[in-house]
Amino acid sequence: MSESSAPPAGWYADPQNPAQQRYWDGTAWTQHMAPFAALAGAPGTYVKQPEKRRLNTMAIVLISVGTGLVIIGILAAISIPIYLSQRGKAVDSAAKADVSTLGKEIATYFVDHDGPPPTIVVVDGSYTFKDGTPMGGSNRKSANVELGGQTGSSWSDWCVWVTATEGEFKDFEYSAERGLQQGRCGQ
């Protein structure tokens, strides 16, 4: 097309290849070409190229943050119950260790003593016998474990229990007859 009869800028039949269209910028042919099927409109008519839509930066950031929050939510929904379950099991284990230690101390007490079982109390965060008889080893009370109580009147029927305040099973006992098990003495 010549400049004297220059049509407006647009897509026209390519003068070198009639099977495709070529873009006329109003003064000269450009390097932009497309098949007729890709663009609407008859050959020789102006067809405006569809504008490509782009997501702006803010939309991309919001989508990314939203996706991240969903992933964090899913992970939290999975991991928090697992964490709480493991914590409950750890507190139960601490309660079992405490009551087993107390049971060992009561059994050891009867090696040198007759009569009723000794009363156990907590003093300054440690288990101790109320009568002042020393306990062997470390008798620190575990966190989230409370001394529940004692029953019995002799070396053959004593029982002591503790409560795991944040445990799954809560109560554990140790007795002369049954050893370590879940529950409270006589209940």
Rosetta blueprint (number, residue, H / E / L):
1 M L
2 S L
3 E L
4 S L
5 S L
6 A L
7 P L
8 P L
9 A L
10 G E
11 W E
12 Y E
13 A E
14 D L
15 P L
16 Q L
17 N L
18 P L
19 A L
20 Q E
21 Q E
22 R E
23 Y E
24 W E
25 D L
26 G L
27 T L
28 A L
29 W E
30 T E
31 Q E
32 H E
33 M E
34 A E
35 P E
36 F H
37 A H
38 A H
39 L L
40 A L
41 G L
42 A L
43 P L
44 G L
45 T L
46 Y L
47 V L
48 K L
49 Q L
50 P L
51 E L
52 K L
53 R L
54 R L
55 L L
56 N L
57 T H
58 M H
59 A H
60 I H
61 V H
62 L H
63 I H
64 S H
65 V H
66 G H
67 T H
68 G H
69 L H
70 V H
71 I H
72 I H
73 G H
74 I H
75 L H
76 A H
77 A H
78 I H
79 S H
80 I H
81 P H
82 I H
83 Y H
84 L H
85 S H
86 Q H
87 R H
88 G H
89 K H
90 A H
91 V H
92 D H
93 S H
94 A H
95 A H
96 K H
97 A H
98 D H
99 V H
100 S H
101 T H
102 L H
103 G H
104 K H
105 E H
106 I H
107 A H
108 T H
109 Y H
110 F H
111 V H
112 D H
113 H L
114 D L
115 G L
116 P L
117 P L
118 P L
119 T L
120 I E
121 V E
122 V E
123 V E
124 D L
125 G L
126 S E
127 Y E
128 T E
129 F E
130 K L
131 D L
132 G L
133 T L
134 P L
135 M L
136 G L
137 G L
138 S L
139 N L
140 R E
141 K L
142 S L
143 A L
144 N L
145 V E
146 E E
147 L E
148 G E
149 G E
150 Q E
151 T E
152 G L
153 S L
154 S L
155 W L
156 S L
157 D L
158 W L
159 C E
160 V E
161 W E
162 V E
163 T E
164 A E
165 T L
166 E L
167 G L
168 E L
169 F L
170 K L
171 D E
172 F E
173 E E
174 Y E
175 S E
176 A L
177 E L
178 R L
179 G E
180 L E
181 Q E
182 Q E
183 G L
184 R L
185 C L
186 G L
187 Q L
